[in-house]
Amino acid sequence: MRMVDLIEKKRDGETLTNEEIKFIVDGYTKDEIPDYQMSAWAMAVFFRGMTDEESAALTDAIVHSGDTIDLSAIEGTKVDKHSTGGVGDTTTLVLAPLVASAGVPVAKMSGRGLGHTGGTIDKLEAIPGFSVEISNDRFIELVNRNKVAVIGQTADLTPADKKLYSLRDVTATVNSIPLIASSIMSKKLASGADAIVLDVKTGSGAFMKELDDAKELARTMVKIGNDLGRNTSAVISDMTQPLGYAIGNALEMKEAIDTLKGQGPEDLTELCLVLGSHMVVLAGKAETLEEARSMLENVMKDGSALAHLKKFAESQNGDPDVIEHPEKLPQAAYTYEVKAKESGYVSGIVADKIGTAAMVLGAGRATKQSEIDLAVGLVLRRKIGDRVEEGETLVTVHSNSENTDDCVKRIYESYTISQDKTDAPPLIYDVMK
């Protein structure tokens, strides 16, 4: 088998066999196929696409390019959730203890963030002492005992994906649905989950800006998951504006605590209930989504979900008092109120721009080497559809620097205020199974 023949085959729109795809992935992982040939193949895929069968074969080959996690020692059906990312996306912080308190084991492998704010691990580390540096045995023990634990991603998981993503990033082939889908699903499958719920974002703050593209990505990932033996469903949700109000690690942790108390933002609460209901059903703890939602609402009301977060934090060396006293989370030295320059209705918020405004404060990483400031970020006071009067606060800035000019400028550029009322965008567009 020669790589040049497989490049030509895909260039001409033909379908590759499972064996040919495995040859490509194995050869590239072992450095037997050079970057320039893999680049040519990725560009051919970018233009020609892949069939569902090819996408599943590519995902499977990437899964088996490195280690896979065996979670069979954990009792029950392990359900993982993955979001394609956005601004103020705090769902995992809420969902992990919420779903665990309903009896669903959540064995979560997470990474650090690169972008507007940190990843799930960075946000959890806003809890003083919290650590994901635990052994696999300890990880499994905690999930069996508490139904929830989070561990950092192992370096030996899906090495082919790491190599291919780095190559795609510099060859303008990132935005290919088969390559995106195989990248996401390979990590989920290698992490050992029995079932997967996907939160596919669409809008200005999402990777998939257009709804049709988000639907196609969701469809492709659900098909891959189901074809490879995992019950998979996808919820397509809005990221036209940030989710919730908080953008920033400690600020988002506080918002997650509020949400588990039943006092969180309406959109964040609703999305967590929807995603969580799918997780509960896939785990076999409820027969219908309505029954699952009722279970989750009950554990939120009776305090079980919040108690689970406290237990989760304490089991991983975090200070449990923070859950009852979120003022113990890292606090910024300065707050600054960004005021509306005119009266009217908020008709638009460019989510990725306001995410960048948080990043320039230090809430996120511009590069992998960047240091995150866990205390800083933004709290939105007005969202799309809200009325605001001139001089009222649009956003509260939490900063450890007195100079917030760049951040404030970006916030003003993100907001559009009109005289006519604009309805907030729908939170959920579609569900795929």
N, C-alpha and C positions, 0 to 999 in steps of 0.2 A: 504494500500500500504506500502511495506517495502523497505527501501533503499537497503538492502542486495540482495533482489530479482532483483532489477533493475541493480545493479552492475553485478550480475551473467548473466543477460540477455544481457547486452552490452558486457561482457567478451566473451560470446559465439557467438557474431556477429549478434545478433538479432536487430531488429529495435524498438526503443522506441516510444511510442505514445506521442502526444502533452501533454496529461494529465500527463503522467509519467515524462516528462521533466519539466513541470511546478512544479510538486511535488518536484523534486530534487532542482530546483533553489529556490523556495520559502522556502523549508525546510532549505537549507544551509544559505540563507540570514537571517532567523530568529534564527539561531544557534540550530535548531532542528536536523540537520544532522551534525555529528562531522567531523572534518578535515580528520580523518583517512579513513572514508568511502568515502568522496568526493575525496580524493587522489586516492583511488582505482578505483573509477568511471572515473576520469580523465585519469588514466593510461589505462583503458580499451578503452576509446575513442581514446587515442594516438595510440594504436595498431590496433583497429578495425575500426576506422573512424566513420563517420556519413553520412547518406543519405542527399540529399539536403533538404528534408522535415524536417529531424531532426535538421539540422543546422538552418533553418528558425525558427523552434519552440524554439530552445535554445536561439536564438537572441531575439525573441519576449518576452520570459520569463524574460530575463535579462533586456530588456527595461522597463518592467513593475514591476521590483523589487524596483523601486524608483520613483522619480519625472520625469516627461517629460516636455519639454518646449513647450509652446503654442505660435507659431509665427503667428497665424491667423490674428492678428491685423496689420501685415505688408503687404502692398499692393504688389501684383505680386507673381510670382513663386520664392520661395527662394531656391537657389542652393548652396549646400555646397561642398567643396573640401577637400579630405583627402589624405595625403601622408603617405606611410608606413615608411618613414624616411630615412635619409641618411646624407651625409657629404656635407655641403655647400648648403643645400636645402632651398633656399630663395624664393620659388615659391609663398607662401601665401602673403608675403610682396608686391610682384608685382601684383599678381592676384586680390587681394581684391579691390584695387582702379582701376585697369585696367578694370575689368568686371563691377564694379559699374558705371564707366564712360560710359559704353555702355547701362546703364539702367537696369542692373540685380541687384536685392537686395541681398547683401551679409551680412547675419547675422551670424557672426562667433563666436563660442564658442571655446576658445583655452586654452591650459595648458602651464605649464612651462616644460622645457626640462630636461632630465636626460641622459647625454652622452656627445658627442663631443662638442656641443654648446648648448645654451639655446633653449627654444621653441619659438614659435611665439610671445608670450607675452614678454619674455625676450628681444627679438630683438627689438620689438616696444618700449620697455622701454629705449632703447638707445637714443630715442628722449627725451630730457629733459622735465620732467613734465608729459609725457604720462601716462595715468592711465586706467586700465580696471575695476577699482572699481566703477562701475556705476549700478544704479538700473535697474531692468527689464523694467520698464516704460520708463526710459531714453534711454535704449538700443533700444527699439522698435521705439521711437521717432526719434532717430538718423538715423536708417535704412530707415525709411519713408522719412526723410528729405534729407539725403546724399547718400542713397542707400548702405551705408557701416558702420559697427560698429563692435568692438570686445569686448567681455566680458569674464571674467574668468569662468572656469568651476565650477558649483555648486557641493558641497560635496554630495548632495542627488541624484545626477544623477547616474544611474546604479550601486548601491551599490553591487549587486551580482557580477558584473564584477571585482570590486576592490578586493573583498574577494577571488574570484576564481583566479585572476591573481597572487596575493600574494602567493597562495597555489601552483600554477603551477610553479612559479619561484623557489621553493625549493623542487619540486618533479620531476624535469626533464621532465615536460609535457608542456613546453612552445611551443615547435616547433610542434604543431599539427594544421593542416590547419583548421579543423572545429572550434577549440577553438580560434585560431587567428581571423578567419573571424567573429565569433559571438562577440568577444570582440570589434573589430573595428566597426562593423556595429551597434552594440547596442548603442554605444555612439553617432554615427551619427544620428540614428533614434530617439533617445531620445532628441536630440538637436533641433528637430522640422523642419528640412529641407524638402522641397517638392521633391527635386531631389538631387542626389549625383554623383559627379565625383571623381573617385579614381585614384591616381597616385601610382601604385604598382612598387616599385623599385626592381631591380635585379643586382647582382654583388657583388664585395668584400666589398663594403660599405653599403650593404643592409641587411635586416633581411633574405630575401630569396636570398641566394647566387646563386642558380641554376635557369635558365630560366624556366624550366618545373614546378618547385615548384611555381614560381611567377605567371605563367599562371593559375595553378590550384587554387591558392589563389584568383586571380582576378576573375576567373570564379565563384568560390563559393560566393564571396562577391556580385557580380553583380546579381546572382540568388537570394540571400537572399533579397537584396534591392528590386528587381522587385517583388518577391513573397510577400513582405510585403507592397506593394503599393507605392514604391518610384521609379521613373525613375532613373536608375543607369547605369553608364558606367565606364569602367576602361581603363586607358592607362598604358601599361607596359613600363617603361623607365629605362635607364641605370644608374647604380651606381657603375660601375667598377672603375671610378675615380670620384673625387668630382665634383658636379655641379657648374658651374661658376668658379670664381677664389678665392672668399673670403670665409674664414672659421672663424667665430667669430661674435659676436652680432652686434656691431657698424659697423664693416667692411661689414657685409652682408646687413645692413640697407643702407649703402652708395651704395653698388652694386645694390640694389633694386631701389634706386633713379636714378642711372645711366641708368638702364634698362628701366624705365618708360620714360626717356628722349630719348630713342632709341639708347643709347650708351653703353648698357650692353653687357656681354659675349654672344656669338652666341648661345651656347647650352642653357643657362638659358632663353634667349629671345624666342627661338624656342619652348621650352617646355611650357613656359607660354602661348604662342599663341595657341598651340595645346590644352592644358587643358582649357584655357579660351574659345576657340571656342566651345568645348563640353558644357561648362557651359551656354554659350549664347543660343545655340540650345535647351538645356533642359529647359531653362527659356522661350522659345517661342519667343525670340527676333530676331531670324533668322531661316530660313527654312533649310539652308545647312551649313555645316562646312566652306565652301569656303566663303559664305556671312558673316558668323560670324567672320572669320579671318580678312576679309577686314575691318569690323567695328572696330575691335581691333587695327589693324595697323593704322587706321585713327585717333583714339583717342590718340594713342601714338605719332603720328606725329604732331597733332595740339595742343598738350599740355594739353588736357583735362584730361588724365590719371594722369599726374603729379599734376595738379590742384586739382584733387580728393584726392590724397594722402595728400596734404597740408590741405585741408578742413577736412579730416578724422583725421589727427593729432591734429589740432586745436580744433575740437569738443570734443576730449577726453583729453583736457588740455595739449597737447604737444606743444612745441615751433614750430610754423609753419615756422619760418625763417630757421630752420635746412634743410628744403627741398631745399631751394635755396642756402643755405650755409652749406653743409654737414661737413665742417671743424669744425662746432660747436658740432658735435657728440663727444662722449668720445674718447680721443686720448691717446695712450700708450706713456710712457716716452721714450722708446727705440725702435729702429728698427735695425734689423740685417739681412744681406744678406747671404743666404745659397747658396754657389757657387758650380757649377758642378765640379767634380773632374776629369772628362774626357770629350772629345768631342764625339758627336754621336746623336742619336735620342732617345727621351723618349719613351720607349716601354711598360712601366707599372708604375702605381701608385697604391699602395695598399690603397684604400680609407679609410678603417676603421683604419689603422695604422696612416695615416696622420691626421685623425680626432682625434686620441688619442694624437698626438703631440700638437694639438691646446688645448686639454683639460688640459694637464699638465701645460700649461701657465695660466690656470684659465678661459678659454673660456666656459667650460662646467662644469657639476656637476658629480663628481664620486659617490656621495650619495645625497639624497634629502636635507640633511642639508648643503651641500657645498655652499659657496658663489661664485657667478659668477662675474668675472671682465669683464664688458661690452666692455672695450677698446681693449683687447688683442685678438690675433688670428694670422692667416696666410693669405698671399695673394700669390697664385701660379703664377709664371711667365712663366712656361712651363708645358704643358700637353701632353698627349699621342699623338705621331705623330710629335711633334715639334722638330726642330733641336736645339741643344745647344752646344756651344763651351766651352772648359775647362775655368773655371774662370768666366763664365757668371752666372747670378742669376737664381736659380731654384725656390726659395721661399723667400719671405720677411717675417720675423718674427716681429710681433708687441708685445712687452712685457713690463711689468712694473717691471721686474727684470733684472738685468745685467747678471744673470746666466741662460743661455738658453741651457746648454749642453744636458740635457735630451731631450728637444724638437728637437734640431738639429740632434741628434743621430737618433731619430725616423723618421725624414724627410729623412735622407739618406737611412735608411732601407726601406722606402716606395717607393723610386724611383728606377727604373731599366733603365739604358742607354745602348743601343745596337748600333752596327755599321750599321745595316740594318733598314731602315725606316719601322715603324709599323703604319698602319692606325688606326685612332681613332675609338673606338667602335661605333656602331650605337646608336643614342640617343633614338629612340623609336622602340620597338620590335613588339608590337601588340596592338590592340584596341579591347575591348570586350564590347558588349552591351546586 
